[in-house]
Amino acid sequence: MPQADPHALAPVAVYTYSRHEHLFRTLEALRRNHLAPHTVLYVVSDGAKVPEHEPAVHRIRDYVDSLTGFREVVKIYRESNYGLRRSPPEAEKMILSDHGRIINMEDDNITSANYLDFMNAGLQHFEADDSVYSICGYCPPVRRAQGDIGGDFWRYPWNVSWGYGVWKNKHDRFHPLQNRYPALQRSGLLARQNRAGGLYVSDSLKRDHTGVKYFPDAILCTDMFAAGMQAILPTVSKVRNTGQDGSGQSTQQSTDKYDVPLDTGEQRAFDFSRESAQAEAYRASARALFNGSLATRVARSLGIYHQLAEWRARSLGGNR
């Protein structure tokens, strides 16, 4: 089982705004990675949108200014507020132009010590495989068979954005992103996507198209599916997301639905020659997760799921 080559490591980009405690936990976990001393870290800090956010932005930058433990820390501090539609994409494009590959992270991704080992080994192994778009660090809470030894990876038709690696040539196939919801719906592709991965992405693509909410992940995942590309996911999660607490910019809802146990971090080499024997069972379990309950599926089909979820969040005091 090959290990990642420390001399050919992908840079890591962490995108942040005002959540100091989330970012602190993310970067402290990341620098405990075995490969952190060999890794270039980019911290992309967006400028304050309103004056009230300036102290939080300054606090984040003060912490990053003193950060050690990486080969290099490159600071991209926005003087103004670029927002989600501009700040991460522009930084990602620049880093890919310089390095040819990247590991993208949000500021609420807690990683195991072998996260960078898995990500870099996957990026090296699958670089020439046109069926693979990305290497992901997060594994959803899939149902496992008794006695399942798991293997090291499985494939899924969608990218999972909570820590993922991608190559420039594959990234450039789909970026800049363009929502083609009406044409894809008429073609029947979205129906096929629903059967392959669940209802979540197509529903989010529709909401992005109608301007209800910004869902770039839904556009990317749909384009991946249309191109016949997949993501590589670990059988044991190397990422735990802490942003499902209502603190994020994209959602104010709190849930433990996506909580997973984190890898112990001891394994350093991974076998990418064949996916787990339980891969199809994992895919079926993930589809069920992204479909949700019967009530959720009905609400999605009627186009009212998110309105109901936001109403519920407000009624429980989750509107922040």
FIMAR-293913 format. One line per 3 residues: number of its first residue (from 1); for each residue x, y, z of N, C-alpha, C, CB. Coordinates in steps of 0.02 Angstrom, whole numbers, plus 50000, padded with zeros to 5 digits. Glycine has a CB too. Example, Ala and Ser with C-alpha at 12.3 -4.5 7.8 and 13.67 -1.06 7.14 Angstrom:
FIMAR-293913
1> 50660:49716:50390:50615:49775:50390:50660:49835:50390:50565:49776:50452 | 50642:49888:50354:50684:49947:50357:50645:50002:50394:50704:49970:50286
//
This chain:
FIMAR-293913
1> 50043:49940:50000:50000:50000:50000:50045:50062:50000:49952:50000:50062 | 50040:50104:49947:50084:50161:49941:50066:50218:49989:50083:50186:49870 | 50118:50255:50009:50107:50316:50048:50116:50377:50002:50157:50320:50107
4> 50089:50433:50024:50097:50495:49985:50170:50515:49984:50053:50551:50015 | 50192:50541:49928:50260:50567:49920:50264:50636:49952:50281:50569:49845 | 50303:50644:50007:50307:50710:50040:50333:50766:49996:50351:50704:50101
7> 50366:50748:49940:50393:50800:49896:50343:50821:49842:50457:50774:49864 | 50285:50789:49840:50235:50806:49789:50167:50817:49821:50231:50750:49736 | 50166:50851:49878:50104:50861:49914:50064:50919:49886:50119:50872:49988
10> 49998:50912:49888:49953:50966:49867:49950:51019:49922:49883:50939:49851 | 49946:51082:49902:49933:51135:49952:49862:51129:49979:49945:51205:49922 | 49852:51153:50040:49787:51153:50071:49762:51225:50076:49789:51119:50142
13> 49700:51236:50054:49669:51302:50060:49611:51297:50109:49644:51328:49991 | 49612:51340:50160:49557:51343:50208:49524:51412:50200:49583:51332:50282 | 49459:51411:50188:49420:51472:50177:49383:51491:50241:49370:51463:50117
16> 49388:51554:50261:49359:51573:50325:49331:51644:50322:49411:51568:50381 | 49289:51659:50370:49260:51726:50374:49263:51753:50445:49187:51726:50348 | 49217:51731:50488:49213:51762:50555:49210:51712:50612:49154:51807:50558
19> 49213:51647:50597:49204:51596:50650:49273:51577:50679:49167:51532:50622 | 49297:51615:50727:49364:51604:50754:49370:51535:50786:49381:51657:50804 | 49322:51517:50829:49328:51453:50865:49327:51394:50818:49272:51447:50917
22> 49285:51396:50766:49284:51343:50717:49351:51338:50681:49227:51354:50666 | 49376:51395:50658:49440:51395:50622:49497:51371:50666:49456:51465:50595 | 49498:51392:50729:49550:51371:50775:49552:51295:50781:49540:51403:50845
25> 49493:51265:50791:49491:51191:50798:49513:51158:50733:49420:51168:50817 | 49492:51187:50676:49510:51159:50611:49585:51160:50600:49475:51197:50555 | 49617:51216:50612:49688:51222:50598:49731:51186:50650:49709:51295:50595
28> 49708:51184:50712:49745:51147:50763:49745:51072:50747:49716:51159:50833 | 49688:51046:50723:49685:50976:50703:49728:50964:50641:49613:50955:50689 | 49725:51011:50594:49762:51003:50532:49837:51002:50544:49745:51059:50483
31> 49862:51043:50589:49934:51043:50600:49958:50984:50642:49955:51108:50633 | 49911:50945:50669:49930:50881:50700:49934:50825:50649:49880:50863:50754 | 49920:50839:50586:49927:50789:50533:50000:50770:50525:49898:50815:50466
34> 50011:50706:50508:50080:50681:50498:50117:50722:50445:50078:50607:50479 | 50081:50743:50394:50113:50777:50337:50111:50853:50342:50081:50756:50272 | 50085:50880:50397:50080:50953:50403:50147:50989:50394:50050:50971:50470
37> 50202:50964:50423:50265:51000:50416:50290:51004:50343:50318:50967:50458 | 50263:50963:50299:50284:50963:50228:50233:50999:50183:50294:50892:50204 | 50180:51027:50213:50123:51052:50175:50120:51128:50175:50058:51024:50202
40> 50106:51157:50117:50094:51229:50111:50020:51242:50126:50114:51256:50040 | 50007:51285:50174:49939:51303:50194:49922:51373:50170:49930:51297:50270 | 49866:51380:50135:49838:51445:50117:49777:51458:50162:49818:51447:50040
43> 49776:51515:50194:49717:51535:50232:49686:51595:50196:49735:51553:50307 | 49625:51586:50173:49590:51637:50134:49538:51669:50180:49556:51607:50069 | 49552:51730:50201:49510:51765:50249:49473:51822:50214:49552:51793:50308
46> 49407:51817:50212:49367:51868:50179:49361:51930:50224:49297:51841:50160 | 49353:51988:50193:49345:52050:50231:49276:52055:50261:49358:52110:50186 | 49270:52098:50311:49207:52105:50347:49152:52134:50302:49216:52150:50409
49> 49094:52104:50306:49037:52128:50266:49004:52188:50299:48985:52072:50257 | 49004:52187:50366:48975:52243:50404:49024:52260:50460:48904:52224:50433 | 49023:52321:50486:49071:52341:50538:49071:52296:50599:49056:52412:50559
52> 49013:52268:50616:49008:52226:50676:49050:52163:50670:48935:52207:50689 | 49067:52143:50608:49106:52082:50599:49181:52094:50599:49086:52049:50534 | 49202:52157:50599:49273:52172:50594:49315:52143:50652:49283:52246:50592
55> 49291:52146:50715:49331:52117:50769:49343:52042:50759:49297:52128:50836 | 49293:52006:50736:49301:51933:50725:49351:51920:50669:49233:51900:50708 | 49348:51959:50615:49396:51950:50560:49467:51965:50584:49377:51997:50501
58> 49476:52018:50623:49542:52035:50649:49568:51982:50696:49541:52103:50684 | 49524:51953:50737:49545:51901:50783:49570:51840:50745:49486:51881:50829 | 49535:51822:50692:49557:51766:50650:49626:51780:50621:49507:51753:50593
61> 49637:51840:50596:49700:51856:50563:49757:51860:50614:49694:51922:50525 | 49744:51883:50674:49795:51883:50726:49817:51812:50742:49769:51918:50790 | 49770:51766:50744:49786:51696:50758:49827:51667:50700:49722:51655:50769
64> 49805:51678:50638:49840:51651:50580:49911:51680:50574:49800:51664:50516 | 49919:51743:50592:49985:51775:50588:50037:51739:50632:49980:51848:50609 | 50014:51707:50685:50060:51673:50730:50062:51597:50719:50041:51687:50802
67> 50028:51573:50668:50021:51501:50657:50087:51471:50632:49965:51487:50607 | 50105:51414:50661:50165:51377:50640:50145:51303:50631:50223:51384:50693 | 50194:51262:50611:50181:51191:50606:50173:51166:50535:50121:51173:50644
70> 50175:51212:50486:50169:51195:50416:50233:51214:50379:50107:51229:50384 | 50242:51187:50320:50299:51206:50280:50299:51280:50267:50300:51167:50213 | 50241:51307:50252:50232:51379:50241:50159:51396:50252:50256:51399:50169
73> 50146:51454:50279:50078:51479:50286:50071:51541:50242:50060:51496:50361 | 50030:51536:50190:50018:51591:50143:49952:51623:50161:50019:51567:50068 | 49953:51687:50175:49893:51722:50198:49863:51763:50141:49909:51768:50258
76> 49800:51749:50126:49763:51789:50077:49708:51826:50115:49732:51743:50019 | 49722:51887:50131:49676:51928:50171:49641:51978:50124:49714:51965:50228 | 49576:51969:50117:49537:52015:50075:49528:52082:50111:49468:51984:50057
79> 49539:52136:50074:49529:52202:50103:49456:52220:50108:49566:52254:50063 | 49415:52191:50064:49343:52202:50066:49309:52134:50067:49319:52245:50005 | 49243:52136:50071:49205:52073:50074:49190:52048:50004:49141:52083:50114
82> 49222:51994:49984:49210:51964:49919:49148:51920:49919:49271:51924:49898 | 49134:51888:49975:49076:51844:49980:49091:51774:49953:49018:51873:49942 | 49044:51729:49965:49053:51659:49946:49058:51649:49871:48996:51617:49973
85> 49026:51692:49833:49026:51683:49760:49092:51703:49728:48970:51724:49729 | 49134:51740:49764:49195:51766:49734:49259:51745:49771:49192:51840:49730 | 49259:51749:49838:49321:51739:49875:49350:51669:49866:49309:51752:49948
88> 49313:51614:49882:49343:51547:49872:49359:51532:49799:49295:51495:49898 | 49314:51546:49750:49331:51529:49681:49394:51564:49655:49274:51545:49636 | 49402:51627:49672:49461:51664:49647:49525:51637:49677:49454:51738:49661
91> 49524:51621:49742:49584:51593:49774:49599:51524:49747:49574:51591:49850 | 49547:51483:49738:49556:51416:49712:49588:51417:49643:49489:51379:49709 | 49563:51461:49600:49590:51467:49532:49664:51486:49534:49551:51518:49492
94> 49682:51533:49577:49752:51555:49582:49797:51499:49606:49756:51616:49628 | 49775:51464:49659:49816:51411:49688:49824:51353:49638:49785:51385:49754 | 49771:51336:49603:49776:51283:49553:49823:51303:49497:49707:51267:49524
97> 49823:51365:49477:49869:51388:49425:49941:51381:49447:49854:51461:49406 | 49954:51391:49511:50023:51387:49537:50045:51316:49552:50029:51428:49599 | 49999:51273:49573:50017:51206:49598:49990:51148:49558:49994:51200:49668
100> 49937:51158:49519:49909:51104:49479:49860:51059:49516:49963:51064:49452 | 49857:51065:49582:49810:51026:49623:49799:51064:49688:49837:50953:49637 | 49746:51046:49722:49729:51082:49783:49687:51038:49828:49691:51148:49768
103> 49692:51048:49893:49647:51018:49942:49607:51076:49972:49685:50976:49997 | 49543:51078:49959:49498:51131:49983:49467:51111:50050:49444:51146:49932 | 49465:51159:50096:49434:51146:50161:49394:51206:50183:49487:51129:50213
106> 49339:51193:50217:49302:51246:50250:49330:51254:50321:49225:51230:50252 | 49309:51306:50355:49338:51320:50421:49306:51282:50478:49334:51394:50436 | 49266:51232:50460:49232:51191:50512:49245:51117:50500:49157:51206:50512
109> 49303:51099:50473:49320:51030:50458:49375:51005:50505:49342:51022:50384 | 49357:50964:50553:49406:50934:50598:49433:50871:50566:49374:50918:50669 | 49499:50865:50561:49529:50810:50524:49567:50763:50570:49575:50836:50471
112> 49571:50700:50549:49613:50651:50582:49686:50663:50562:49591:50578:50565 | 49732:50633:50600:49803:50645:50587:49826:50616:50520:49845:50615:50643 | 49787:50570:50491:49807:50540:50427:49765:50567:50368:49800:50465:50430
115> 49730:50621:50380:49690:50652:50327:49733:50671:50267:49655:50715:50353 | 49787:50705:50277:49830:50726:50222:49864:50667:50189:49883:50775:50246 | 49877:50614:50226:49904:50552:50196:49855:50524:50145:49920:50499:50250
118> 49792:50517:50166:49741:50489:50122:49729:50533:50061:49675:50479:50160 | 49723:50598:50073:49707:50644:50018:49763:50646:49966:49695:50715:50046 | 49825:50652:49988:49880:50656:49941:49893:50591:49905:49942:50678:49977
121> 49886:50535:49940:49895:50470:49907:49842:50460:49854:49894:50413:49958 | 49780:50481:49869:49726:50476:49821:49737:50521:49760:49660:50493:49853 | 49761:50582:49773:49775:50628:49718:49830:50601:49672:49794:50696:49745
124> 49879:50568:49701:49933:50540:49661:49909:50479:49622:49993:50522:49705 | 49868:50437:49654:49847:50374:49622:49798:50386:49565:49816:50328:49673 | 49749:50431:49574:49694:50439:49526:49703:50497:49477:49629:50448:49564
127> 49760:50527:49476:49770:50586:49434:49753:50574:49361:49841:50610:49439 | 49772:50516:49334:49761:50502:49263:49695:50465:49250:49818:50460:49236 | 49655:50455:49302:49591:50419:49295:49536:50469:49279:49574:50379:49361
130> 49512:50469:49217:49462:50518:49195:49393:50506:49226:49456:50516:49120 | 49384:50450:49260:49319:50438:49292:49316:50468:49362:49306:50364:49295 | 49372:50493:49387:49375:50520:49455:49384:50595:49452:49433:50488:49495
133> 49337:50631:49483:49343:50704:49487:49381:50727:49549:49274:50735:49487 | 49369:50694:49606:49397:50721:49668:49411:50665:49718:49350:50773:49699 | 49452:50683:49767:49466:50640:49826:49435:50675:49886:49544:50628:49835
136> 49392:50641:49922:49357:50672:49979:49380:50642:50045:49281:50663:49971 | 49380:50683:50097:49402:50660:50162:49346:50637:50207:49440:50713:50196 | 49284:50656:50190:49226:50641:50233:49190:50579:50208:49178:50700:50236
139> 49171:50536:50254:49128:50478:50238:49062:50487:50275:49162:50410:50258 | 49006:50489:50240:48941:50497:50274:48929:50439:50323:48883:50500:50222 | 48882:50447:50369:48866:50393:50416:48829:50336:50383:48824:50421:50474
142> 48867:50296:50344:48837:50240:50308:48828:50180:50353:48881:50222:50247 | 48780:50138:50335:48767:50077:50373:48817:50024:50354:48695:50053:50361 | 48847:49992:50404:48899:49943:50391:48876:49873:50409:48963:49960:50430
145> 48898:49824:50370:48881:49755:50384:48922:49730:50444:48895:49710:50322 | 48893:49683:50481:48929:49655:50538:48992:49620:50514:48883:49605:50578 | 49047:49636:50547:49111:49606:50528:49143:49638:50467:49101:49534:50515
148> 49115:49693:50442:49142:49727:50383:49211:49755:50398:49094:49782:50360 | 49261:49735:50359:49328:49762:50368:49338:49824:50325:49380:49710:50350 | 49290:49838:50281:49286:49904:50249:49329:49917:50189:49302:49952:50297
151> 49392:49900:50189:49436:49923:50136:49451:49997:50148:49403:49913:50067 | 49484:50029:50100:49506:50098:50111:49463:50151:50076:49576:50105:50088 | 49426:50133:50023:49388:50184:49988:49328:50154:49951:49432:50221:49938
154> 49283:50200:49932:49226:50182:49889:49209:50243:49847:49164:50159:49931 | 49174:50232:49793:49157:50284:49745:49085:50308:49755:49167:50260:49673 | 49075:50373:49743:49007:50401:49746:48999:50451:49689:48994:50436:49816
157> 48939:50460:49662:48931:50503:49603:48936:50577:49617:48865:50489:49572 | 48945:50597:49679:48948:50668:49697:49011:50684:49736:48887:50689:49736 | 49035:50745:49727:49089:50771:49769:49060:50789:49838:49123:50833:49736
160> 49099:50777:49890:49080:50796:49958:49127:50852:49980:49082:50735:50009 | 49101:50912:49990:49143:50971:49995:49178:50980:50062:49103:51031:49982 | 49164:50937:50111:49196:50944:50176:49267:50915:50174:49154:50910:50232
163> 49311:50949:50138:49380:50927:50131:49388:50883:50069:49403:50890:50192 | 49409:50913:50013:49416:50873:49952:49475:50899:49911:49352:50875:49910 | 49506:50853:49874:49562:50870:49831:49542:50863:49758:49621:50826:49846
166> 49569:50908:49716:49552:50906:49645:49613:50931:49605:49489:50950:49629 | 49617:50910:49543:49670:50930:49497:49645:50987:49453:49693:50869:49454 | 49692:51029:49429:49673:51086:49389:49636:51067:49325:49735:51126:49371
169> 49661:51016:49289:49629:50999:49225:49558:50974:49235:49670:50946:49190 | 49544:50940:49290:49476:50916:49302:49432:50973:49329:49477:50857:49351 | 49459:51013:49372:49423:51072:49397:49401:51116:49338:49466:51112:49446
172> 49446:51127:49291:49432:51174:49236:49379:51148:49187:49496:51188:49198 | 49363:51083:49190:49311:51056:49147:49243:51087:49164:49307:50979:49155 | 49232:51105:49226:49165:51126:49249:49163:51199:49273:49142:51081:49304
175> 49220:51230:49282:49221:51299:49308:49238:51348:49253:49270:51305:49366 | 49207:51408:49254:49157:51431:49303:49092:51392:49298:49143:51505:49293 | 49060:51382:49355:49000:51342:49358:48941:51377:49325:48983:51326:49430
178> 48899:51338:49292:48840:51364:49259:48781:51318:49273:48851:51372:49183 | 48729:51344:49303:48670:51305:49320:48627:51294:49257:48629:51340:49376 | 48619:51231:49238:48581:51214:49178:48518:51174:49196:48625:51174:49128
181> 48487:51194:49251:48431:51155:49278:48376:51140:49228:48402:51191:49337 | 48348:51189:49192:48292:51174:49147:48310:51122:49094:48268:51238:49112 | 48368:51130:49062:48387:51083:49009:48400:51013:49038:48450:51108:48972
184> 48431:51010:49096:48445:50944:49126:48382:50910:49150:48494:50952:49185 | 48334:50949:49173:48270:50920:49193:48233:50891:49133:48226:50972:49228 | 48233:50929:49078:48199:50905:49018:48233:50842:48989:48197:50960:48964
187> 48297:50838:48996:48334:50781:48968:48325:50716:49006:48407:50798:48964 | 48299:50721:49067:48292:50661:49109:48353:50647:49151:48276:50602:49066 | 48406:50687:49145:48467:50674:49183:48456:50681:49258:48522:50720:49161
190> 48415:50729:49278:48404:50739:49350:48368:50679:49380:48365:50803:49362 | 48323:50649:49343:48289:50590:49368:48339:50533:49378:48233:50568:49320 | 48385:50526:49331:48437:50474:49338:48483:50490:49397:48478:50468:49273
193> 48498:50553:49406:48540:50573:49462:48506:50558:49529:48557:50647:49458 | 48441:50569:49532:48404:50554:49594:48410:50480:49611:48331:50574:49586 | 48404:50437:49561:48409:50366:49574:48480:50345:49594:48387:50326:49512
196> 48529:50380:49568:48599:50362:49581:48623:50386:49649:48644:50389:49527 | 48604:50447:49668:48633:50476:49729:48583:50501:49780:48676:50531:49711 | 48520:50507:49762:48471:50534:49808:48444:50600:49782:48502:50545:49877
199> 48395:50628:49818:48358:50687:49795:48392:50753:49812:48289:50686:49825 | 48440:50751:49857:48466:50813:49885:48495:50860:49832:48519:50798:49936 | 48538:50834:49788:48573:50878:49741:48526:50909:49690:48627:50839:49705
202> 48480:50870:49661:48434:50898:49612:48389:50951:49643:48391:50843:49581 | 48367:50938:49705:48326:50987:49740:48364:51052:49752:48301:50958:49807 | 48428:51046:49772:48469:51105:49784:48485:51141:49719:48535:51085:49819
205> 48494:51103:49665:48506:51134:49599:48447:51177:49579:48520:51079:49545 | 48387:51153:49591:48327:51192:49575:48324:51256:49616:48264:51149:49587 | 48341:51251:49680:48339:51311:49723:48391:51362:49702:48350:51291:49796
208> 48449:51337:49680:48501:51383:49655:48476:51418:49591:48567:51345:49641 | 48445:51379:49546:48421:51406:49483:48369:51460:49494:48393:51350:49439 | 48325:51450:49542:48271:51498:49555:48294:51557:49598:48213:51463:49587
211> 48356:51555:49620:48384:51610:49659:48365:51610:49732:48362:51674:49630 | 48336:51554:49756:48317:51550:49826:48379:51548:49871:48273:51488:49839 | 48430:51511:49848:48491:51504:49887:48548:51486:49841:48482:51451:49943
214> 48610:51499:49862:48669:51486:49822:48694:51416:49838:48724:51539:49836 | 48694:51371:49787:48715:51302:49796:48766:51283:49742:48654:51255:49794 | 48828:51308:49746:48877:51289:49695:48893:51214:49696:48941:51327:49705
217> 48890:51183:49755:48904:51111:49759:48854:51071:49717:48901:51087:49832 | 48791:51093:49715:48740:51057:49677:48755:51062:49602:48670:51086:49692 | 48779:51120:49579:48797:51128:49509:48855:51082:49491:48815:51201:49493
220> 48907:51083:49533:48965:51041:49521:48947:50967:49520:49019:51054:49573 | 48910:50945:49570:48893:50873:49575:48852:50851:49515:48854:50859:49640 | 48806:50893:49492:48765:50875:49434:48808:50871:49371:48709:50926:49424
223> 48854:50918:49363:48899:50916:49305:48944:50854:49308:48942:50980:49302 | 48967:50837:49367:49006:50775:49375:48966:50715:49352:49027:50766:49449 | 48904:50711:49376:48861:50654:49358:48849:50651:49283:48795:50657:49396
226> 48836:50709:49253:48824:50711:49181:48885:50688:49142:48805:50782:49160 | 48945:50700:49169:49007:50681:49135:49028:50610:49153:49062:50729:49153 | 48991:50576:49196:49009:50508:49215:49068:50505:49263:49024:50468:49155
229> 49079:50559:49301:49135:50561:49348:49111:50549:49418:49171:50628:49343 | 49157:50527:49461:49140:50509:49530:49192:50538:49577:49136:50432:49538 | 49176:50534:49642:49222:50553:49694:49245:50491:49732:49189:50604:49743
232> 49305:50494:49758:49332:50441:49800:49322:50460:49873:49408:50428:49784 | 49287:50417:49911:49273:50430:49981:49308:50377:50024:49198:50430:49994 | 49331:50395:50084:49361:50346:50129:49307:50303:50162:49404:50380:50182
235> 49325:50242:50179:49277:50200:50215:49273:50219:50289:49295:50127:50208 | 49325:50251:50315:49325:50278:50382:49338:50353:50376:49378:50243:50429 | 49293:50394:50400:49297:50466:50388:49360:50496:50417:49237:50500:50416
238> 49393:50538:50376:49451:50576:50398:49432:50648:50417:49505:50577:50343 | 49367:50663:50411:49341:50731:50426:49277:50725:50467:49328:50770:50360 | 49272:50769:50517:49209:50778:50553:49190:50851:50547:49215:50755:50629
241> 49130:50865:50524:49108:50934:50515:49077:50961:50579:49058:50939:50456 | 49099:51021:50599:49072:51052:50659:49028:51112:50643:49129:51074:50705 | 49013:51122:50580:48975:51182:50560:48900:51172:50558:48997:51204:50495
244> 48876:51112:50574:48804:51100:50572:48772:51120:50639:48788:51027:50557 | 48795:51177:50664:48771:51202:50728:48734:51268:50721:48829:51211:50776 | 48717:51285:50658:48681:51346:50646:48725:51407:50638:48633:51358:50701
247> 48792:51397:50636:48838:51455:50634:48861:51472:50564:48897:51441:50677 | 48845:51431:50514:48873:51440:50448:48839:51495:50408:48869:51377:50410 | 48874:51518:50354:48845:51569:50310:48791:51539:50265:48899:51602:50268
250> 48798:51475:50248:48752:51445:50200:48690:51416:50232:48787:51392:50160 | 48693:51400:50296:48635:51373:50330:48636:51392:50403:48632:51296:50322 | 48577:51408:50429:48572:51424:50501:48537:51368:50540:48534:51490:50511
253> 48532:51310:50508:48499:51254:50541:48550:51211:50577:48461:51213:50490 | 48529:51183:50633:48573:51141:50674:48549:51068:50670:48574:51165:50747 | 48597:51022:50658:48579:50951:50653:48640:50908:50669:48553:50935:50583
256> 48627:50848:50693:48680:50800:50704:48676:50742:50654:48678:50772:50776 | 48638:50753:50601:48625:50701:50551:48689:50676:50518:48578:50728:50498 | 48739:50720:50511:48799:50702:50474:48859:50688:50520:48817:50758:50427
259> 48847:50680:50584:48901:50665:50631:48929:50596:50618:48876:50671:50703 | 48994:50589:50621:49028:50525:50609:49087:50517:50657:49052:50519:50536 | 49105:50455:50673:49167:50445:50711:49227:50459:50667:49170:50372:50740
262> 49279:50487:50696:49338:50507:50658:49390:50451:50660:49367:50573:50685 | 49426:50443:50604:49481:50395:50600:49530:50406:50658:49517:50400:50532 | 49560:50353:50683:49610:50360:50736:49673:50394:50712:49627:50292:50765
265> 49685:50394:50646:49742:50428:50618:49806:50387:50615:49755:50488:50657 | 49802:50324:50634:49863:50283:50637:49884:50257:50569:49853:50225:50684 | 49837:50240:50525:49854:50213:50460:49885:50267:50416:49791:50182:50426
268> 49942:50251:50385:49977:50301:50344:49976:50283:50269:50049:50307:50367 | 49968:50219:50252:49968:50197:50182:49900:50168:50166:50025:50145:50169 | 49877:50178:50103:49810:50159:50084:49811:50121:50017:49764:50220:50078
271> 49766:50073:50012:49762:50031:49952:49707:50059:49906:49747:49957:49970 | 49728:50088:49850:49681:50116:49801:49674:50071:49740:49703:50185:49780 | 49697:50009:49745:49694:49965:49687:49624:49938:49675:49742:49907:49696
274> 49583:49933:49727:49514:49910:49720:49472:49939:49777:49510:49832:49719 | 49409:49957:49760:49367:49987:49811:49341:49934:49858:49310:50024:49779 | 49315:49955:49914:49289:49911:49965:49238:49862:49937:49259:49951:50022
277> 49239:49801:49962:49189:49751:49943:49119:49772:49964:49207:49683:49973 | 49114:49818:50012:49050:49842:50036:49028:49907:50001:49052:49853:50111 | 49062:49925:49947:49049:49990:49915:48976:50000:49895:49093:49997:49855
280> 48946:49949:49865:48876:49958:49843:48830:49967:49902:48854:49897:49801 | 48843:49933:49957:48803:49942:50017:48812:50013:50045:48822:49890:50071 | 48873:50039:50042:48885:50107:50064:48848:50157:50020:48961:50123:50064
283> 48848:50146:49954:48812:50191:49909:48737:50190:49923:48826:50172:49836 | 48711:50131:49935:48639:50126:49950:48622:50162:50015:48617:50052:49955 | 48665:50155:50064:48654:50189:50128:48659:50264:50121:48705:50164:50181
286> 48708:50287:50080:48715:50359:50069:48655:50387:50031:48780:50374:50029 | 48629:50349:49982:48569:50372:49946:48511:50381:49995:48550:50322:49891 | 48503:50334:50041:48449:50339:50090:48458:50400:50134:48446:50275:50133
289> 48521:50414:50152:48535:50472:50193:48516:50537:50157:48609:50474:50213 | 48536:50542:50093:48523:50603:50055:48451:50608:50030:48571:50608:49997 | 48414:50552:50033:48342:50554:50018:48303:50578:50079:48317:50486:49996
292> 48323:50555:50138:48288:50572:50199:48227:50528:50210:48267:50645:50197 | 48186:50548:50257:48126:50510:50275:48073:50516:50220:48097:50535:50342 | 48020:50478:50227:47965:50482:50180:47937:50553:50177:47909:50432:50198
295> 47930:50584:50236:47904:50653:50238:47951:50701:50201:47894:50675:50311 | 48016:50690:50210:48065:50732:50175:48061:50723:50100:48136:50716:50199 | 48054:50660:50078:48050:50647:50006:47987:50679:49976:48050:50572:49992
298> 47932:50675:50011:47870:50705:49987:47878:50781:49983:47810:50686:50032 | 47907:50810:50036:47916:50882:50038:47964:50906:49982:47944:50904:50106 | 48016:50867:49968:48062:50885:49914:48025:50882:49847:48123:50839:49913
301> 47985:50830:49837:47950:50823:49774:47900:50879:49763:47914:50756:49770 | 47873:50907:49818:47825:50962:49813:47861:51030:49812:47776:50960:49872 | 47927:51029:49822:47965:51091:49821:47958:51134:49883:47946:51130:49761
304> 47939:51103:49940:47928:51142:50001:47972:51120:50059:47855:51138:50021 | 48019:51074:50046:48059:51047:50100:48098:51101:50138:48109:50995:50073 | 48131:51145:50101:48174:51195:50133:48133:51247:50170:48218:51228:50082
307> 48075:51265:50144:48032:51312:50180:48011:51282:50247:47970:51330:50138 | 47994:51217:50247:47974:51184:50309:48033:51179:50357:47947:51114:50295 | 48093:51163:50330:48152:51157:50374:48170:51223:50405:48211:51130:50334
310> 48166:51278:50366:48182:51344:50393:48129:51366:50445:48187:51395:50337 | 48066:51350:50432:48014:51365:50481:48027:51328:50546:47944:51347:50453 | 48046:51264:50540:48060:51224:50600:48119:51253:50638:48073:51151:50581
313> 48172:51274:50602:48231:51303:50635:48212:51366:50673:48285:51318:50583 | 48171:51408:50643:48149:51469:50677:48107:51453:50739:48108:51514:50629 | 48064:51404:50732:48020:51387:50789:48059:51358:50847:47967:51338:50768
316> 48118:51328:50832:48160:51300:50886:48213:51348:50908:48192:51235:50862 | 48210:51409:50883:48260:51459:50902:48324:51454:50864:48274:51453:50974 | 48323:51420:50806:48385:51410:50768:48400:51466:50719:48380:51347:50730
319> 48357:51516:50715:48370:51571:50669:48417:51621:50702:48303:51606:50647 | 48479:51626:50676:48530:51666:50710:48551:51725:50669:48591:51624:50726
//
